[in-house]
Amino acid sequence: MLMMKKNSLKVKSGVSEMWGYQFRCGNDIEQYINVCLKDSKKNCTLILCSNHRDISGFCSDNNDVLCLDENRCAKNTRCDGVPDCRYAEDEYWCPSDLSLYGMLYRIRKRNLLKTSTNFNFTPRYPVEQTLVIEQRQLSDVAPEPQEKEVPLSYSYMCNRGITIINLNKALCLCPSAYYGRWCEYFSDRITIIAQVDEKIFLQYMPNLSLKVKTYLFFHDMPIDSHEFDVIPIIESSKKTKHKFYLLYSRFPQMLEHKRRRYYNRTDVIHHHPYSVHFDVYALETNQKIREMGSWHYKIYFDYLPASRLATILRFPSWFIESTSDSCQQNKCNENSTCMPIFGNISSSYWSCKSGYYGKDCSHYEPRCKTYCSVDAFCRPYYDHFQSDGMKIGCICSLGHFGPRCFLTYDNCKTNPCLNNGTCFHTHDRSGEVPFICICSQRFYGDICEIEKAQVLINFTMTNTSSINVNVVQLYDVDTSSLELHIRYQKAYQGMSSNFSYFHPDAYAPYLGVLKIYADGEKAQYLIMYASHQTAIKITSLSKKCPHVSSLLSKSKMLEKGIIKFH
C-alpha cells in the first residue's frame, strides 16, 4: 500500500520525541532549541554554537552569534528566521515545525529565499580560502599521519552531510537523501517502511532467521537495493519496522524518461515500469541459504520526487500447507528454481541459482566462484547504464555481512550480557545497536544490569473452597491527582496460595489489591499491601475493603458523586 506516513523514527527508547526535533552530540540528545544553552557545552556544540566559543564574554548569551568571516557579534539573532551574518550561520541547524515557530517560520524562510541573495542553506564559505596541506612523495611506506588544523567554516559547507578533506580539497559526504557538490539537492527516492508479520513466521518458523533483500526495479533491471534481517527472538519481544530509502537512478537516460513521463498522463495511468520486490531468504544454522519467495509491489507514483511504500509482509497460509503453491505446475530449468510470489497464489518467478543470471538463467558469471564467501549466495546482474556492465551482489549466510560476506558478527563473543542474560546479534548495519540481551526473569536493562523490583506474597486465607476466581492487581498512584494506574494484573482459578511478580522498575507498584469472586457473592476487594519499596515480601492477611454503601448513606453517595466509581 502506498501511503504518506508521519516520521515515526524515535530518538531512543524512553524518549517519545522524533529525530526531526533533536540534536545528537556523542551519546547525549538535546532538543534543538536547548542545544546552545550555557549549561550544555560539549565538543560538538563548539561548532554549532558560536556563543560557546566566545572568550571575551560579550557574545556568550544563549542567542548570540559570532559571525564567521567578520568576527562580529550579532546579539540575540540565533534562529530568529532572519539571516544576520553574511552566510546565514545564525540560522544554521535551527528547529522547524515546533510550536515556537510553526508555519510562520517556514513561510518567512521561503520568502527570504526568494528575495535574498545572501541567505543560503549550504554556504560555500570561504570560497577563496583552501586548506593548505603539504604534498608528500608517495612511497612504499605510508608516512605517519599528522593532525592539521581545519578551518571552522568547513563544518558549515555540507548541507546535512559531512566534510572530508582530500589533499587540499574539501569534499562533501552526503546522506542518501541528498546529492550535489554541497549536498544541496534532494534525491528522488521512495521511502520503504516494512514489517514482517509474525503470525505465521513465529508460529511455524520460530527458530529461523530471515534475510529480506529489497530491490527497486525498472522493468527487469534493479536500480537500487537494501537488505535487512529478521531475528525471531527479537521479533517475539519487540516488533520491528524497517525504514530505509531506495533511490531512483540519476543517469541521463533515466532522467529523460522521468521528465517525459511526468508530462504524459496516459503513460502514468496505464504503465507502471517501477516495482519493489522483497525477496526473502531463510538463514539456516548450518550456514545454508534457502530462498523462500518474494513480495512484489507496483509503484504508481514514480513521477513524484518522493513517495512512500508502507507494507506488512505476510506469509500466506498456503505457504505452510503447500496446497495452493503456484510452483506445483511451473517447472524451471536446471539453472533455476521456481519461487512463489506471495499475495498472488497464481504467480511465480524463476529464481536463478547462485552465479546464474538472465531471464531464463542461462548465463553464468565465472567471478562468482571466488567473489563471495564460500557459503554466500552470488547474485550477478547486468547494469545497462554502467560502462563495465556486469555487477555482482552477495547474499550472506547467518552471522556474516559485508559486500562480499567475509566479515562476521562477533559482539557476543565477550558475553556482554550480565546475570545469565543471553546475547543475540541484531545484524544492525549502522552499528548503533549491534546486539541485544534477553534477560532472565529477575533482571532488565541494556545488558541485564538492573534487578527488577520483586513482589512476593503468601496468602493466609481460610475457607477458600467457595472462591471461583481471584484477580491480583498492582497499581501505582499519581501523587498529584491520586489516580490509580494499573501496572500488572492476572486472574487465577480458585484461590492461589502465593503470588510472585518481578516489576521492570526500581520500585514495586505502590498498591496491591486482591479481587475475589465467590459463589453467590459480589466481588470482594482486599488490600494486600500499600508501600513504596524496592521489594515487597509479605504474608498477607488481606484485609477486606468495606463497600462504600456501608460507610455513607445513599443521599451522601449521590451528593458526593462517589457511587459512579463503585
C-alpha positions as CSV (number, residue, x, y, z in Angstrom):
1,M,0.0,0.0,0.0
2,L,1.4,3.4,-1.0
3,M,0.8,6.0,1.6
4,M,2.1,9.1,3.2
5,K,3.1,8.5,6.9
6,K,4.4,10.8,9.6
7,N,8.0,10.2,10.5
8,S,8.0,7.6,13.3
9,L,11.7,7.3,14.0
10,K,12.2,7.7,17.7
11,V,15.3,9.2,19.3
12,K,15.8,6.4,21.8
13,S,13.9,4.1,24.0
14,G,12.2,6.0,26.8
15,V,12.1,9.3,24.8
16,S,9.0,9.9,22.8
17,E,10.4,12.7,20.6
18,M,11.0,12.3,16.9
19,W,14.5,12.6,15.4
20,G,13.4,15.7,13.5
21,Y,13.3,17.7,16.7
22,Q,16.5,16.5,18.2
23,F,20.3,17.2,18.0
24,R,22.7,14.4,18.9
25,C,26.1,15.2,20.4
26,G,28.0,12.0,21.2
27,N,25.7,9.8,23.3
28,D,23.6,12.8,24.5
29,I,20.5,14.1,22.9
30,E,19.0,17.6,23.2
31,Q,16.2,19.5,21.6
32,Y,17.4,21.9,19.0
33,I,16.0,24.8,21.0
34,N,18.2,23.9,24.0
35,V,21.4,23.0,22.3
36,C,23.2,26.3,22.8
37,L,22.3,26.9,26.4
38,K,25.3,27.7,28.6
39,D,25.0,24.6,30.7
40,S,25.1,22.2,27.7
41,K,28.6,22.9,26.4
42,K,30.1,19.9,24.6
43,N,32.7,19.4,21.9
44,C,30.2,19.4,19.0
45,T,28.4,22.4,20.3
46,L,31.6,24.5,20.0
47,I,31.0,24.2,16.2
48,L,27.2,24.7,16.3
49,C,27.1,27.4,18.9
50,S,29.4,30.4,18.5
51,N,28.5,31.7,21.9
52,H,30.3,28.6,23.3
53,R,33.5,29.8,21.6
54,D,33.3,33.4,22.9
55,I,36.3,34.3,25.0
56,S,35.6,37.9,25.9
57,G,32.2,37.1,27.4
58,F,30.5,39.9,25.3
59,C,28.9,37.4,22.9
60,S,28.1,34.5,25.1
61,D,24.3,34.8,25.7
62,N,22.2,31.8,24.5
63,N,21.0,33.5,21.3
64,D,24.2,35.4,20.5
65,V,26.1,34.6,17.3
66,L,29.8,35.2,16.3
67,C,29.7,35.6,12.5
68,L,32.4,33.5,10.9
69,D,34.0,35.8,8.4
70,E,33.6,39.1,10.2
71,N,34.3,38.1,13.8
72,R,31.3,40.3,14.5
73,C,28.8,39.6,17.4
74,A,25.2,39.5,16.3
75,K,23.3,39.9,19.5
76,N,20.1,37.8,20.1
77,T,19.8,36.7,16.5
78,R,20.2,32.9,16.6
79,C,17.2,31.1,15.0
80,D,15.1,34.2,14.6
81,G,14.3,33.5,11.0
82,V,16.3,36.4,9.6
83,P,19.9,35.9,8.3
84,D,22.1,38.5,10.2
85,C,25.5,37.0,9.3
86,R,26.9,37.1,5.7
87,Y,26.4,33.4,5.2
88,A,23.4,33.0,7.5
89,E,25.2,30.8,10.0
90,D,23.0,32.3,12.7
91,E,20.1,30.2,11.1
92,Y,22.2,27.0,10.9
93,W,20.6,23.9,12.5
94,C,17.6,25.7,13.7
95,P,14.4,23.8,14.7
96,S,11.4,23.7,12.3
97,D,7.8,22.9,12.8
98,L,8.0,23.5,16.6
99,S,5.2,25.4,18.2
100,L,7.6,28.2,18.9
101,Y,8.0,28.8,15.1
102,G,5.2,26.9,13.4
103,M,4.1,27.7,9.9
104,L,5.0,31.4,10.1
105,Y,8.7,30.4,10.4
106,R,8.6,28.3,7.2
107,I,6.7,31.0,5.3
108,R,9.3,33.7,6.3
109,K,12.2,31.4,5.4
110,R,10.6,30.7,1.9
111,N,10.1,34.4,1.2
112,L,13.7,35.1,2.3
113,L,15.0,32.6,-0.2
114,K,13.2,34.4,-3.0
115,T,14.3,37.9,-2.0
116,S,17.8,37.5,-0.5
117,T,20.9,36.5,-2.4
118,N,23.0,36.1,0.8
119,F,20.7,33.6,2.5
120,N,21.9,30.1,1.7
121,F,21.3,26.8,3.4
122,T,24.7,25.5,2.3
123,P,27.1,28.5,2.1
124,R,30.3,27.7,0.1
125,Y,32.4,29.5,2.6
126,P,35.1,30.6,2.3
127,V,35.3,30.4,-1.4
128,E,38.7,32.0,-1.7
129,Q,40.3,30.0,1.2
130,T,41.6,26.5,0.8
131,L,43.2,24.2,3.2
132,V,47.0,24.0,2.6
133,I,48.4,20.5,3.1
134,E,52.0,19.7,2.5
135,Q,52.4,17.5,-0.6
136,R,54.5,14.4,0.0
137,Q,56.1,12.0,-2.3
138,L,54.3,8.7,-2.3
139,S,56.4,5.7,-1.2
140,D,56.0,2.1,-0.2
141,V,55.9,3.1,3.4
142,A,53.0,5.3,4.4
143,P,54.0,8.4,6.3
144,E,52.9,9.0,9.9
145,P,49.6,10.9,9.9
146,Q,49.8,14.4,11.1
147,E,47.0,16.4,12.6
148,K,46.2,19.6,10.6
149,E,44.1,22.4,11.9
150,V,40.9,22.5,9.8
151,P,39.0,25.9,9.4
152,L,35.9,26.0,11.5
153,S,33.9,27.1,8.4
154,Y,34.4,23.6,6.9
155,S,31.8,22.4,9.3
156,Y,29.2,24.6,7.6
157,M,29.9,23.6,4.0
158,C,27.9,20.4,3.5
159,N,24.1,20.6,3.9
160,R,23.2,17.6,6.2
161,G,26.4,16.0,5.1
162,I,30.0,15.5,6.5
163,T,33.0,17.5,5.2
164,I,36.0,15.4,4.4
165,I,39.5,16.6,3.4
166,N,41.2,15.0,0.4
167,L,44.6,16.5,0.0
168,N,43.9,20.2,-0.4
169,K,40.2,20.0,-1.3
170,A,37.1,19.8,0.9
171,L,34.5,17.3,-0.2
172,C,31.0,16.6,1.0
173,L,29.9,13.1,2.0
174,C,26.2,13.3,1.6
175,P,23.4,11.2,3.2
176,S,21.3,9.1,0.9
177,A,18.5,11.7,0.7
178,Y,20.8,14.4,-0.7
179,Y,23.3,14.8,-3.5
180,G,25.3,17.5,-5.2
181,R,28.7,19.2,-4.7
182,W,27.4,20.6,-1.4
183,C,24.6,18.1,-0.7
184,E,22.2,20.8,-1.7
185,Y,19.8,18.7,-3.8
186,F,17.2,16.2,-2.6
187,S,17.4,12.7,-4.2
188,D,14.3,11.3,-5.9
189,R,13.5,8.4,-3.7
190,I,10.9,6.1,-2.3
191,T,10.8,5.6,1.4
192,I,10.1,2.0,2.5
193,I,8.5,1.1,5.8
194,A,8.2,-2.7,6.0
195,Q,7.4,-5.2,8.8
196,V,7.3,-9.0,8.6
197,D,4.0,-10.3,10.0
198,E,4.8,-12.6,12.9
199,K,1.6,-14.6,12.9
200,I,2.8,-17.5,10.6
201,F,6.5,-16.6,10.8
202,L,6.8,-17.1,14.6
203,Q,4.3,-20.0,14.7
204,Y,5.9,-22.2,12.1
205,M,9.4,-20.9,11.9
206,P,10.3,-19.8,15.5
207,N,14.0,-20.5,15.2
208,L,14.6,-19.5,11.6
209,S,16.3,-16.1,10.9
210,L,15.3,-14.4,7.7
211,K,17.1,-12.0,5.3
212,V,14.9,-9.8,3.2
213,K,16.6,-8.3,0.1
214,T,14.6,-5.3,-1.2
215,Y,15.1,-4.2,-4.8
216,L,13.7,-1.2,-6.8
217,F,13.2,-2.4,-10.3
218,F,12.8,-0.5,-13.6
219,H,11.2,-3.2,-15.7
220,D,13.6,-6.1,-15.1
221,M,16.6,-4.1,-14.2
222,P,17.5,-3.4,-10.5
223,I,18.1,0.3,-9.8
224,D,18.8,0.2,-6.0
225,S,18.7,-2.3,-3.2
226,H,18.7,-2.6,0.6
227,E,18.6,-5.7,2.9
228,F,17.5,-6.3,6.5
229,D,17.4,-9.3,8.8
230,V,14.5,-10.6,10.8
231,I,15.6,-12.4,14.0
232,P,12.8,-14.5,15.7
233,I,13.9,-13.9,19.3
234,I,13.9,-10.1,18.7
235,E,10.6,-10.1,16.8
236,S,8.9,-12.0,19.6
237,S,9.9,-9.4,22.2
238,K,9.7,-6.2,20.0
239,K,8.1,-5.8,16.6
240,T,10.5,-4.1,14.2
241,K,9.6,-1.6,11.5
242,H,12.4,-1.4,8.9
243,K,12.7,2.0,7.4
244,F,15.0,2.9,4.5
245,Y,15.3,4.7,1.2
246,L,15.5,3.3,-2.3
247,L,16.9,5.9,-4.8
248,Y,15.8,6.4,-8.4
249,S,18.6,6.4,-10.9
250,R,20.1,9.8,-12.0
251,F,21.7,8.5,-15.2
252,P,20.8,10.9,-18.2
253,Q,18.6,8.3,-19.9
254,M,16.6,7.7,-16.7
255,L,16.2,11.4,-16.0
256,E,14.9,12.0,-19.5
257,H,12.4,9.1,-19.2
258,K,11.1,10.6,-15.9
259,R,10.8,14.1,-17.5
260,R,8.8,12.7,-20.4
261,R,6.7,10.5,-18.2
262,Y,5.8,13.4,-15.9
263,Y,4.0,15.3,-18.7
264,N,2.3,12.1,-20.2
265,R,-0.8,11.4,-18.1
266,T,-1.8,8.5,-20.2
267,D,1.5,6.8,-19.7
268,V,1.3,7.4,-15.9
269,I,-2.2,5.8,-15.7
270,H,-1.6,2.8,-17.9
271,H,2.1,1.9,-17.5
272,H,4.0,1.2,-14.3
273,P,7.6,0.5,-15.1
274,Y,8.8,0.6,-11.5
275,S,8.2,-2.0,-8.8
276,V,9.6,-3.0,-5.4
277,H,10.5,-6.7,-4.7
278,F,11.1,-8.1,-1.3
279,D,13.0,-11.4,-1.8
280,V,13.1,-13.4,1.4
281,Y,15.8,-16.0,2.3
282,A,16.0,-18.5,5.2
283,L,19.3,-18.3,7.0
284,E,19.8,-21.8,8.4
285,T,22.1,-22.7,11.3
286,N,24.3,-24.9,9.0
287,Q,25.3,-21.8,7.1
288,K,23.0,-22.7,4.2
289,I,20.8,-20.1,2.4
290,R,17.4,-21.1,1.1
291,E,15.3,-18.7,-0.9
292,M,11.6,-18.8,0.1
293,G,9.8,-16.5,-2.3
294,S,9.0,-12.8,-2.8
295,W,6.5,-10.0,-2.3
296,H,6.0,-7.7,-5.4
297,Y,4.5,-4.2,-5.3
298,K,4.0,-1.9,-8.3
299,I,4.9,1.8,-7.8
300,Y,2.2,4.1,-9.1
301,F,3.7,7.4,-8.2
302,D,7.2,7.2,-9.6
303,Y,6.7,10.5,-11.4
304,L,6.8,12.2,-7.9
305,P,10.2,13.2,-6.4
306,A,9.4,11.4,-3.2
307,S,6.8,8.8,-2.2
308,R,6.4,6.1,0.5
309,L,5.5,2.4,0.5
310,A,4.3,1.1,3.8
311,T,3.5,-2.6,4.0
312,I,3.3,-5.6,6.2
313,L,5.0,-8.7,4.6
314,R,2.7,-11.6,5.3
315,F,3.3,-15.3,4.6
316,P,0.1,-16.8,3.1
317,S,-1.4,-19.8,4.8
318,W,-0.8,-22.0,1.8
319,F,2.9,-21.4,2.1
320,I,3.0,-23.7,5.1
321,E,0.3,-26.1,3.8
322,S,1.7,-26.2,0.3
323,T,-1.8,-26.8,-1.1
324,S,-2.0,-23.9,-3.4
325,D,1.6,-23.4,-4.3
326,S,1.9,-21.9,-7.8
327,C,5.1,-23.7,-8.4
328,Q,3.5,-27.1,-8.4
329,Q,2.6,-26.7,-12.0
330,N,5.5,-24.5,-13.0
331,K,8.7,-26.3,-13.8
332,C,12.0,-24.5,-14.2
333,N,15.2,-25.4,-16.0
334,E,18.3,-26.9,-14.2
335,N,19.8,-23.5,-13.5
336,S,16.8,-22.1,-11.7
337,T,14.2,-22.8,-9.0
338,C,10.5,-21.9,-9.1
339,M,9.6,-19.5,-6.3
340,P,6.1,-18.2,-5.3
341,I,5.1,-14.6,-5.3
342,F,3.3,-14.1,-2.0
343,G,0.0,-12.4,-2.2
344,N,-0.8,-13.9,-5.6
345,I,-1.4,-17.6,-5.5
346,S,-1.3,-18.0,-9.2
347,S,2.1,-16.2,-9.8
348,S,5.6,-17.4,-9.5
349,Y,9.1,-16.5,-10.9
350,W,12.3,-18.2,-11.9
351,S,15.0,-17.7,-9.3
352,C,18.4,-18.3,-10.7
353,K,20.8,-20.5,-8.8
354,S,24.0,-18.9,-7.3
355,G,26.1,-17.5,-10.1
356,Y,23.5,-17.6,-12.9
357,Y,21.6,-14.7,-14.4
358,G,19.4,-13.7,-17.3
359,K,15.7,-14.1,-18.0
360,D,15.9,-17.9,-18.3
361,C,19.0,-18.2,-16.0
362,S,21.1,-19.4,-19.0
363,H,24.2,-17.2,-18.3
364,Y,26.8,-17.9,-15.7
365,E,29.3,-15.3,-14.2
366,P,32.7,-17.0,-13.6
367,R,33.7,-14.5,-10.9
368,C,31.0,-15.9,-8.6
369,K,33.3,-18.9,-7.9
370,T,35.6,-16.7,-5.8
371,Y,33.9,-13.3,-5.4
372,C,31.6,-14.0,-2.4
373,S,32.5,-16.1,0.6
374,V,32.1,-19.9,0.4
375,D,28.6,-20.0,2.0
376,A,27.2,-16.9,0.4
377,F,24.7,-16.7,-2.5
378,C,26.1,-14.9,-5.6
379,R,23.7,-12.7,-7.5
380,P,25.1,-11.3,-10.8
381,Y,23.0,-8.8,-12.8
382,Y,23.6,-6.6,-15.8
383,D,23.5,-2.8,-15.4
384,H,22.7,-1.2,-18.8
385,F,24.0,2.2,-17.7
386,Q,27.4,1.3,-16.3
387,S,30.4,1.0,-18.6
388,D,31.6,-2.3,-17.1
389,G,28.0,-3.7,-17.4
390,M,28.1,-6.7,-15.1
391,K,27.6,-6.3,-11.3
392,I,27.7,-8.8,-8.5
393,G,25.8,-8.9,-5.2
394,C,26.3,-11.3,-2.4
395,I,23.6,-12.7,-0.1
396,C,25.3,-13.5,3.2
397,S,24.8,-16.6,5.4
398,L,23.9,-16.4,9.1
399,G,26.3,-14.4,11.1
400,H,28.2,-12.9,8.1
401,F,28.0,-9.4,6.5
402,G,29.8,-7.1,4.2
403,P,29.8,-6.6,0.4
404,R,31.4,-10.0,-0.1
405,C,30.3,-11.6,3.2
406,F,33.8,-12.1,4.6
407,L,33.0,-10.2,7.8
408,T,31.4,-11.8,10.9
409,Y,29.4,-10.5,13.8
410,D,31.4,-11.0,17.0
411,N,29.9,-8.7,19.5
412,C,28.5,-11.6,21.5
413,K,31.9,-13.4,21.8
414,T,32.7,-11.5,25.0
415,N,29.3,-12.4,26.5
416,P,28.4,-8.7,27.4
417,C,25.0,-9.7,29.0
418,L,25.1,-9.9,32.8
419,N,23.1,-12.1,35.2
420,N,22.6,-15.0,32.9
421,G,21.3,-12.9,30.1
422,T,21.6,-14.2,26.5
423,C,23.2,-12.2,23.8
424,F,21.8,-12.0,20.3
425,H,23.2,-10.2,17.3
426,T,20.8,-7.7,15.8
427,H,22.6,-7.5,12.4
428,D,22.3,-3.8,12.7
429,R,24.3,-2.4,9.8
430,S,24.6,1.0,11.3
431,G,26.4,-0.4,14.3
432,E,24.2,1.6,16.7
433,V,22.8,-1.4,18.4
434,P,25.0,-4.4,17.4
435,F,23.4,-6.8,19.9
436,I,20.6,-7.1,22.4
437,C,20.4,-9.0,25.7
438,I,17.4,-11.2,26.5
439,C,17.4,-11.1,30.3
440,S,16.4,-13.7,32.9
441,Q,13.2,-13.1,34.8
442,R,14.8,-11.1,37.7
443,F,16.8,-8.5,35.6
444,Y,16.4,-5.9,32.9
445,G,18.4,-3.2,31.2
446,D,20.5,-3.0,28.1
447,I,22.9,-5.6,29.4
448,C,20.6,-7.0,32.2
449,E,22.5,-5.0,34.8
450,I,19.4,-3.9,36.8
451,E,17.5,-6.1,39.2
452,K,13.7,-5.9,39.0
453,A,11.6,-4.9,42.0
454,Q,10.0,-8.1,43.4
455,V,6.6,-8.6,44.8
456,L,6.3,-11.9,46.7
457,I,3.1,-12.5,48.7
458,N,1.9,-15.6,50.7
459,F,-1.8,-15.7,51.3
460,T,-3.1,-16.9,54.7
461,M,-6.8,-17.2,54.0
462,T,-9.1,-19.9,55.3
463,N,-12.4,-21.2,53.8
464,T,-11.3,-20.7,50.2
465,S,-13.3,-23.6,48.8
466,S,-16.1,-21.3,47.7
467,I,-13.8,-19.0,45.7
468,N,-14.1,-19.4,42.0
469,V,-11.7,-16.8,40.7
470,N,-9.2,-14.4,42.2
471,V,-7.6,-11.4,40.4
472,V,-4.3,-9.8,41.5
473,Q,-4.0,-6.1,40.6
474,L,-0.9,-3.9,41.2
475,Y,-1.2,-0.1,40.9
476,D,1.0,3.0,41.0
477,V,-0.5,6.2,42.5
478,D,-0.3,9.6,40.8
479,T,0.6,11.8,43.7
480,S,-0.9,15.0,42.1
481,S,-4.3,13.6,41.1
482,L,-4.4,10.4,43.4
483,E,-5.4,8.4,40.3
484,L,-4.5,4.7,40.2
485,H,-2.6,3.5,37.2
486,I,-2.6,-0.3,36.8
487,R,0.8,-1.9,36.2
488,Y,0.0,-5.6,36.3
489,Q,-2.9,-7.9,36.7
490,K,-3.5,-11.6,36.5
491,A,-6.5,-13.9,37.1
492,Y,-6.3,-17.3,38.8
493,Q,-8.8,-20.1,39.0
494,G,-9.8,-20.8,42.6
495,M,-7.6,-19.3,45.3
496,S,-3.8,-19.4,44.9
497,S,-1.6,-19.8,48.0
498,N,1.1,-17.3,46.8
499,F,1.9,-14.7,44.2
500,S,5.2,-13.7,42.7
501,Y,6.0,-10.9,40.2
502,F,9.1,-9.1,39.0
503,H,8.5,-5.5,38.1
504,P,10.8,-3.8,35.5
505,D,11.5,-0.7,37.6
506,A,13.5,0.3,40.6
507,Y,10.4,0.3,42.9
508,A,7.5,-2.1,43.1
509,P,4.0,-0.8,42.3
510,Y,2.7,1.1,45.3
511,L,-0.6,-0.7,45.9
512,G,-1.6,-4.4,45.7
513,V,-5.2,-5.3,45.5
514,L,-6.8,-8.8,45.5
515,K,-10.3,-9.2,44.0
516,I,-12.2,-12.3,44.9
517,Y,-15.3,-13.8,43.2
518,A,-17.0,-16.4,45.4
519,D,-20.3,-18.4,45.0
520,G,-23.3,-16.2,45.2
521,E,-21.5,-13.2,46.4
522,K,-20.4,-9.8,45.0
523,A,-16.8,-9.2,44.2
524,Q,-14.7,-8.6,47.4
525,Y,-11.7,-6.2,47.4
526,L,-8.8,-6.9,49.7
527,I,-5.7,-4.7,50.2
528,M,-2.6,-6.9,50.1
529,Y,-0.1,-4.0,50.7
530,A,0.4,-0.3,50.2
531,S,4.1,0.6,50.4
532,H,6.8,2.3,48.3
533,Q,9.7,-0.2,48.4
534,T,12.2,-1.9,46.1
535,A,10.9,-5.3,47.2
536,I,7.6,-6.5,48.7
537,K,7.9,-9.8,50.6
538,I,5.0,-10.3,53.0
539,T,2.5,-12.7,54.3
540,S,-0.8,-11.1,53.5
541,L,-3.8,-11.2,55.9
542,S,-5.6,-9.4,53.1
543,K,-7.9,-7.0,55.0
544,K,-11.3,-6.7,53.3
545,C,-12.2,-3.2,52.0
546,P,-15.7,-2.2,53.2
547,H,-18.2,-1.3,50.5
548,V,-18.9,2.4,50.2
549,S,-22.6,1.8,50.9
550,S,-21.7,0.6,54.4
551,L,-19.9,3.9,55.1
552,L,-22.2,6.5,53.6
553,S,-25.9,7.0,53.2
554,K,-27.4,6.9,49.8
555,S,-28.0,10.6,49.8
556,K,-24.4,11.3,50.7
557,M,-23.2,9.0,47.9
558,L,-25.3,10.8,45.3
559,E,-24.2,14.2,46.7
560,K,-20.5,13.4,46.6
561,G,-20.8,11.6,43.2
562,I,-19.0,8.6,44.7
563,I,-21.4,5.9,43.5
564,K,-20.2,6.0,39.9
565,F,-16.8,4.8,41.0
566,H,-18.0,1.7,42.8
